[in-house]
Amino acid sequence: MIRDTSGTDRPVGRTGTPRRVWILTGLSFLLLSGGALLYPSASRWVRAERSVDRDRIRTARVTRGDLERDLSVQGQTVAAFHPTLYSPEQGLVRVLVHAGETIRKEQELARVESPELTSRLARERSTLLAAEADLGRRKIAAQQSALEARQRIDLLEVQTTAAERAKVRAEDSREAGIMNLVELETAQDDHKVRKLELEHARETARLQKDTLEFEARNQELLVENQRLLVREVERQIAGLTLRSPVNGQVSRLDVMESEAVIRGQAILGVVDLSAFEVEILVPESYASEITPGTPASIKYDGGDYTGEVKRMSPEVEESQVRGVVVFTGTGPAGLKQNQRVSIRLLLESRPDVLKVARGPFLENGGGRQAYVVDGDLAELRAIQSGSASISEVEILSGLEEGEEIIISDMTRFEGAATLLLRN
């Protein structure tokens, strides 16, 4: 009788791969696969000398296009015509307007009272009246002299005619034998004398007439000269009233009411508000590139207006050169004196070049280095930059179109050859 199977059982060895081995093999495979996948990134991370958050840097892509090299400066609007009115003579001034007052052309702005000019005008007018009276006297004297000469000539003509008749009668009497030779010769001589007196009287009358006409003409010139003197003094007195040369505004008053002024002293200034220019200060290093005619863009109240450089000063003041920009088209409305505006001067236009947005990297690296972004790494590369504008810089070598570079400040990277960009 068999009670159980314990008598027939015997131990045998375990067959197949243990479960633990399968688990360990799977884990090893996963580790090796992950390591193979992560090796490139890990090797790059290992090569990175510094790391930086991606959101703390600015990047830009290299593109191809036209580059306009320009210069941005600040300007101050000034009236194109802003004359200063000066005192024409010494005296007391009366100011008829106030600073900031709107004025029209030819409006009286101030008067200078000059007692000296007033007295001089009275003297010159008196001299003119005396000269005119002398001229009238000379004309009357000339007429009187001409009348006397005419009377003398008429009398001599009568006497000559009478002498001629007496001579004819004497000649007839001599032929008739009733007059001697002496009486005939006497009659002939008397006729000759009368003829000579008549001729001399006529010649004297002509000379006297020429003399009187010359003296009268000379006096007329003296009178005309005196009239010119009177007009000149009257002009000077009229010039004591200062009038506005433009429609505009009184910009300033340089004197007080009833103040004593000297000749050539500034009285007040006016501005023509219909036309403005912009005064600019250009760094000395750019002065040689900016000449009259250089295109300019004037930014005011959100709009851009075309202009050009009108003139540049030949003098350097504190490392800057002063210039003037004018509007070439319609200027903005509402401009005021001494208002600040932004000016963009176009220095150069270069077509079809490699370029990238301008940033602090240009100054930090001197235009010879840049960090080129490749995924999550950025490598320092030698480049060569060219012309630079306000917003862009030309790339001559070291970069290709489409590449991305870091354009923010590079000083914090301390010259690291490779950067890890953290997201």
C-alpha positions as CSV (number, residue, x, y, z in Angstrom):
1,M,0.0,0.0,0.0
2,I,1.4,3.3,-1.1
3,R,0.7,6.1,1.4
4,D,1.9,9.1,-0.7
5,T,4.3,10.1,-3.4
6,S,7.0,11.2,-1.1
7,G,8.8,8.1,-1.7
8,T,9.0,8.5,-5.4
9,D,9.8,12.2,-5.6
10,R,13.4,13.5,-6.3
11,P,14.8,16.9,-6.7
12,V,15.6,18.2,-10.1
13,G,17.6,21.4,-11.3
14,R,15.7,24.7,-12.3
15,T,15.4,25.2,-16.1
16,G,15.1,28.5,-18.2
17,T,16.4,32.1,-17.5
18,P,15.6,33.5,-14.2
19,R,13.2,36.5,-14.0
20,R,15.7,38.7,-12.2
21,V,18.2,38.3,-15.1
22,W,15.6,39.5,-17.5
23,I,14.9,42.5,-15.4
24,L,18.6,43.4,-15.1
25,T,19.1,42.9,-18.8
26,G,16.3,45.2,-19.7
27,L,17.5,47.9,-17.4
28,S,21.0,47.7,-18.8
29,F,19.7,48.0,-22.3
30,L,17.6,51.0,-21.4
31,L,20.6,52.6,-19.8
32,L,22.8,52.0,-22.7
33,S,20.2,53.3,-25.2
34,G,19.6,56.4,-23.1
35,G,23.3,57.0,-22.8
36,A,23.8,56.6,-26.5
37,L,21.0,59.1,-27.1
38,L,22.2,61.6,-24.5
39,Y,25.9,61.3,-25.3
40,P,26.0,64.1,-28.0
41,S,24.2,66.5,-25.7
42,A,26.1,65.5,-22.7
43,S,29.4,65.9,-24.5
44,R,28.3,69.4,-25.6
45,W,27.2,70.3,-22.1
46,V,30.6,69.1,-20.9
47,R,32.3,71.3,-23.4
48,A,30.3,74.5,-22.4
49,E,32.4,76.8,-20.3
50,R,29.5,78.9,-19.0
51,S,25.7,78.7,-19.0
52,V,23.1,81.4,-19.4
53,D,19.3,81.6,-19.5
54,R,18.1,82.0,-23.0
55,D,15.5,84.6,-22.0
56,R,18.3,86.9,-20.7
57,I,19.9,87.3,-24.0
58,R,19.0,88.9,-27.4
59,T,19.6,87.1,-30.6
60,A,19.3,88.0,-34.3
61,R,19.6,86.3,-37.6
62,V,22.0,87.3,-40.4
63,T,20.2,88.4,-43.4
64,R,21.0,89.9,-46.8
65,G,19.7,93.2,-48.0
66,D,20.4,96.9,-48.3
67,L,22.2,98.7,-45.5
68,E,21.9,102.4,-44.9
69,R,24.6,103.8,-42.7
70,D,23.2,106.7,-40.8
71,L,23.7,108.8,-37.7
72,S,21.1,109.8,-35.2
73,V,21.4,113.2,-33.5
74,Q,19.2,115.5,-31.5
75,G,18.3,118.9,-33.0
76,Q,16.7,122.1,-31.8
77,T,14.2,124.0,-34.0
78,V,15.0,127.7,-34.7
79,A,13.2,130.1,-36.9
80,A,14.9,130.3,-40.3
81,F,14.6,134.1,-40.1
82,H,15.0,135.5,-36.6
83,P,16.4,139.1,-36.9
84,T,17.5,141.3,-34.1
85,L,16.5,145.0,-34.3
86,Y,19.2,147.5,-33.2
87,S,19.0,151.2,-32.2
88,P,19.9,153.4,-35.3
89,E,20.9,156.3,-33.1
90,Q,21.6,157.4,-29.5
91,G,18.5,158.4,-27.5
92,L,15.7,157.2,-25.3
93,V,13.7,154.1,-26.4
94,R,9.9,153.6,-26.2
95,V,8.9,149.9,-26.4
96,L,5.5,149.4,-28.0
97,V,5.2,145.5,-27.7
98,H,5.8,142.8,-25.2
99,A,7.8,139.6,-25.4
100,G,5.8,136.7,-26.9
101,E,3.3,139.1,-28.6
102,T,2.2,138.1,-32.1
103,I,3.1,140.8,-34.6
104,R,2.5,141.6,-38.3
105,K,4.9,142.8,-40.9
106,E,5.6,146.6,-40.8
107,Q,4.0,146.9,-37.4
108,E,5.7,149.5,-35.1
109,L,7.6,147.8,-32.4
110,A,9.7,150.5,-30.8
111,R,10.7,154.2,-31.2
112,V,14.0,155.9,-30.4
113,E,13.8,159.6,-29.5
114,S,16.9,161.4,-30.8
115,P,17.0,165.2,-30.0
116,E,20.2,165.5,-32.0
117,L,18.5,164.3,-35.2
118,T,15.5,166.4,-34.6
119,S,17.7,169.5,-34.2
120,R,19.7,168.6,-37.3
121,L,16.6,168.2,-39.4
122,A,15.4,171.7,-38.4
123,R,18.8,173.2,-39.4
124,E,18.9,171.4,-42.7
125,R,15.4,172.5,-43.5
126,S,16.3,176.1,-42.7
127,T,19.4,175.9,-44.9
128,L,17.2,174.5,-47.7
129,L,14.8,177.4,-47.5
130,A,17.8,179.9,-47.7
131,A,19.2,178.1,-50.7
132,E,15.8,178.1,-52.4
133,A,15.4,181.8,-51.7
134,D,18.9,182.5,-53.1
135,L,18.0,180.5,-56.2
136,G,14.9,182.6,-56.7
137,R,16.9,185.8,-56.2
138,R,19.4,184.7,-58.8
139,K,16.6,183.9,-61.3
140,I,15.1,187.3,-60.8
141,A,18.5,189.0,-61.2
142,A,19.1,187.0,-64.4
143,Q,15.8,188.1,-65.8
144,Q,16.5,191.7,-64.8
145,S,20.0,191.6,-66.4
146,A,18.5,190.1,-69.6
147,L,16.0,192.9,-69.7
148,E,18.6,195.6,-69.3
149,A,20.8,194.0,-72.0
150,R,17.8,193.8,-74.3
151,Q,17.0,197.5,-73.7
152,R,20.6,198.5,-74.5
153,I,20.7,196.4,-77.6
154,D,17.4,197.9,-78.8
155,L,18.7,201.4,-78.2
156,L,21.9,200.7,-80.0
157,E,20.0,199.2,-82.9
158,V,18.0,202.5,-83.2
159,Q,21.2,204.5,-82.9
160,T,22.9,202.4,-85.6
161,T,19.9,202.8,-87.9
162,A,20.0,206.5,-87.4
163,A,23.7,206.7,-88.0
164,E,23.3,204.7,-91.2
165,R,20.7,207.1,-92.5
166,A,22.9,210.0,-91.6
167,K,25.8,208.4,-93.5
168,V,23.6,207.9,-96.6
169,R,22.4,211.5,-96.5
170,A,26.1,212.7,-96.1
171,E,27.1,210.6,-99.1
172,D,24.2,212.1,-101.2
173,S,25.1,215.6,-100.1
174,R,28.7,215.1,-101.0
175,E,27.8,213.9,-104.5
176,A,25.6,217.0,-104.8
177,G,28.5,219.2,-103.7
178,I,26.8,220.7,-100.7
179,M,28.9,218.9,-98.0
180,N,32.5,218.9,-97.6
181,L,34.7,215.8,-97.2
182,V,35.2,216.2,-93.4
183,E,31.5,216.1,-92.6
184,L,31.1,212.9,-94.8
185,E,33.9,211.1,-93.0
186,T,32.5,212.1,-89.7
187,A,29.1,210.6,-90.6
188,Q,30.8,207.4,-91.8
189,D,32.8,207.0,-88.6
190,D,29.8,207.6,-86.5
191,H,28.0,204.8,-88.3
192,K,30.9,202.4,-87.8
193,V,31.0,203.2,-84.1
194,R,27.3,202.5,-83.7
195,K,27.7,199.1,-85.4
196,L,30.6,198.1,-83.2
197,E,28.7,199.1,-80.1
198,L,25.7,197.0,-81.2
199,E,27.8,194.0,-81.9
200,H,29.7,194.3,-78.6
201,A,26.4,194.8,-76.8
202,R,25.0,191.6,-78.3
203,E,28.1,189.6,-77.4
204,T,28.1,191.0,-73.9
205,A,24.4,190.0,-73.5
206,R,25.2,186.4,-74.6
207,L,28.1,186.1,-72.2
208,Q,26.1,187.7,-69.4
209,K,23.2,185.2,-70.1
210,D,25.6,182.2,-70.0
211,T,27.1,183.4,-66.8
212,L,23.8,183.9,-65.1
213,E,22.5,180.6,-66.3
214,F,25.6,178.9,-65.0
215,E,25.2,180.5,-61.6
216,A,21.5,179.7,-61.5
217,R,22.3,176.0,-62.4
218,N,25.0,175.9,-59.7
219,Q,22.5,177.2,-57.2
220,E,20.0,174.7,-58.3
221,L,22.5,171.9,-57.6
222,L,23.2,173.4,-54.2
223,V,19.4,173.4,-53.5
224,E,19.1,169.8,-54.8
225,N,22.0,168.7,-52.6
226,Q,20.4,170.4,-49.6
227,R,17.1,168.6,-50.4
228,L,19.0,165.3,-50.3
229,L,20.5,166.2,-46.9
230,V,17.0,167.0,-45.6
231,R,15.6,163.7,-47.0
232,E,18.5,161.8,-45.5
233,V,17.8,163.2,-42.1
234,E,14.1,162.6,-42.5
235,R,15.0,159.0,-43.4
236,Q,17.1,158.6,-40.3
237,I,14.3,160.0,-38.2
238,A,11.8,157.6,-39.8
239,G,14.3,154.8,-39.1
240,L,14.0,155.7,-35.4
241,T,10.7,153.8,-35.5
242,L,11.6,150.1,-35.5
243,R,9.1,148.0,-37.6
244,S,8.7,144.3,-37.9
245,P,10.3,142.8,-41.0
246,V,8.1,139.6,-40.8
247,N,4.8,138.2,-39.6
248,G,5.7,136.4,-36.5
249,Q,6.4,136.9,-32.8
250,V,8.5,139.0,-30.5
251,S,11.1,136.6,-29.1
252,R,12.7,138.8,-26.6
253,L,13.2,142.4,-25.3
254,D,16.7,143.5,-24.6
255,V,15.9,147.0,-23.1
256,M,13.5,148.5,-20.7
257,E,10.9,151.2,-21.4
258,S,12.5,154.7,-21.6
259,E,16.0,153.3,-21.3
260,A,18.9,155.3,-22.8
261,V,20.4,153.4,-25.7
262,I,23.5,154.0,-27.9
263,R,23.8,153.5,-31.6
264,G,24.0,149.8,-32.5
265,Q,22.5,148.5,-29.2
266,A,20.1,145.6,-29.5
267,I,16.5,146.5,-28.8
268,L,14.5,143.4,-29.4
269,G,14.4,140.2,-31.4
270,V,11.6,138.8,-33.6
271,V,11.1,135.4,-35.2
272,D,9.3,134.3,-38.4
273,L,7.2,131.4,-37.4
274,S,6.3,130.4,-41.0
275,A,9.7,128.7,-41.7
276,F,11.9,126.7,-39.3
277,E,15.4,125.2,-39.4
278,V,16.9,122.6,-37.1
279,E,20.3,123.2,-35.4
280,I,22.2,120.0,-34.8
281,L,25.5,119.1,-33.1
282,V,27.4,116.3,-34.8
283,P,30.3,114.4,-33.2
284,E,33.7,115.5,-34.6
285,S,34.5,112.1,-36.0
286,Y,31.5,112.3,-38.4
287,A,31.9,115.9,-39.4
288,S,34.0,115.1,-42.5
289,E,31.3,112.8,-43.8
290,I,28.4,115.3,-43.5
291,T,28.3,118.0,-46.1
292,P,25.6,120.4,-47.4
293,G,23.0,118.3,-49.2
294,T,23.3,115.2,-47.0
295,P,19.8,113.7,-46.8
296,A,18.1,113.8,-43.4
297,S,14.9,112.5,-41.8
298,I,13.3,114.7,-39.2
299,K,11.1,112.9,-36.7
300,Y,8.5,115.1,-35.0
301,D,5.3,114.1,-33.2
302,G,5.3,110.6,-34.5
303,G,5.9,111.6,-38.2
304,D,8.9,111.6,-40.4
305,Y,9.7,114.7,-42.6
306,T,12.3,114.9,-45.3
307,G,15.2,117.4,-45.1
308,E,18.8,118.0,-45.9
309,V,21.9,119.6,-44.4
310,K,22.0,123.2,-45.3
311,R,25.4,124.1,-43.9
312,M,28.1,122.9,-41.5
313,S,30.2,125.1,-39.3
314,P,34.0,125.0,-40.0
315,E,34.7,125.3,-36.2
316,V,34.8,122.5,-33.7
317,E,33.2,123.2,-30.3
318,E,33.8,120.8,-27.4
319,S,34.4,117.9,-29.9
320,Q,31.2,118.7,-31.8
321,V,30.4,120.5,-35.0
322,R,27.3,122.7,-35.4
323,G,25.1,122.3,-38.4
324,V,21.8,123.3,-39.8
325,V,19.1,121.0,-41.4
326,V,16.2,122.4,-43.4
327,F,12.9,120.9,-44.5
328,T,12.9,120.0,-48.2
329,G,9.2,119.3,-48.3
330,T,6.2,120.5,-46.3
331,G,7.2,120.9,-42.7
332,P,5.1,119.9,-39.7
333,A,2.5,122.3,-38.3
334,G,2.7,123.6,-34.8
335,L,6.5,123.9,-34.5
336,K,7.8,126.2,-31.9
337,Q,11.1,128.0,-31.3
338,N,13.8,125.9,-29.5
339,Q,11.7,122.6,-29.7
340,R,13.7,119.4,-29.6
341,V,13.4,116.9,-32.5
342,S,15.3,113.7,-33.6
343,I,17.3,113.8,-36.8
344,R,18.5,110.8,-38.8
345,L,21.3,111.7,-41.2
346,L,21.9,109.2,-44.1
347,L,25.6,108.9,-44.6
348,E,25.9,105.9,-46.9
349,S,23.7,103.4,-48.7
350,R,25.2,99.9,-49.4
351,P,23.0,97.5,-51.5
352,D,22.9,93.7,-51.1
353,V,25.1,93.0,-48.1
354,L,25.1,90.6,-45.2
355,K,23.8,92.3,-42.2
356,V,22.5,91.8,-38.7
357,A,20.7,93.8,-36.1
358,R,23.1,96.1,-34.1
359,G,23.6,95.5,-30.5
360,P,26.1,95.8,-27.6
361,F,28.1,92.9,-29.0
362,L,29.5,95.2,-31.7
363,E,31.1,97.5,-29.1
364,N,32.1,94.6,-26.7
365,G,33.9,92.6,-29.3
366,G,35.1,95.5,-31.4
367,G,33.2,94.0,-34.4
368,R,35.6,91.1,-34.5
369,Q,33.8,88.4,-32.3
370,A,30.3,87.1,-32.0
371,Y,28.6,84.1,-30.3
372,V,26.9,81.9,-33.0
373,V,23.8,80.0,-31.7
374,D,23.5,76.3,-32.6
375,G,20.6,74.8,-30.7
376,D,21.3,75.1,-27.0
377,L,24.9,76.0,-27.5
378,A,26.6,79.3,-28.6
379,E,30.2,79.2,-29.8
380,L,32.4,82.3,-30.0
381,R,33.5,82.9,-33.6
382,A,35.8,85.4,-35.2
383,I,34.0,87.8,-37.6
384,Q,34.7,91.0,-39.5
385,S,32.2,93.8,-39.4
386,G,31.9,96.7,-41.8
387,S,29.7,99.7,-42.0
388,A,27.2,100.2,-39.2
389,S,24.0,102.1,-39.0
390,I,21.8,103.0,-36.1
391,S,20.0,99.6,-36.2
392,E,22.1,97.3,-38.4
393,V,25.8,96.4,-39.0
394,E,27.4,94.9,-42.1
395,I,29.1,91.5,-41.9
396,L,32.1,91.2,-44.1
397,S,33.2,87.6,-43.1
398,G,32.8,84.9,-40.4
399,L,29.0,84.5,-40.7
400,E,26.6,83.1,-43.2
401,E,23.1,84.1,-44.2
402,G,20.5,82.6,-41.9
403,E,22.9,82.0,-38.9
404,E,21.8,83.3,-35.5
405,I,24.1,85.2,-33.2
406,I,23.8,86.8,-29.7
407,I,23.7,90.6,-30.0
408,S,23.4,91.4,-26.3
409,D,26.2,92.4,-24.0
410,M,29.1,89.9,-24.1
411,T,31.1,91.2,-21.2
412,R,29.3,88.9,-18.6
413,F,30.4,85.8,-20.6
414,E,34.1,86.7,-19.7
415,G,35.4,85.5,-23.1
416,A,34.0,81.9,-22.8
417,A,34.5,79.9,-26.0
418,T,31.2,78.1,-25.6
419,L,28.0,78.9,-23.8
420,L,25.1,76.6,-22.8
421,L,21.7,78.2,-23.3
422,R,19.3,77.2,-20.7
423,N,15.5,77.3,-21.5
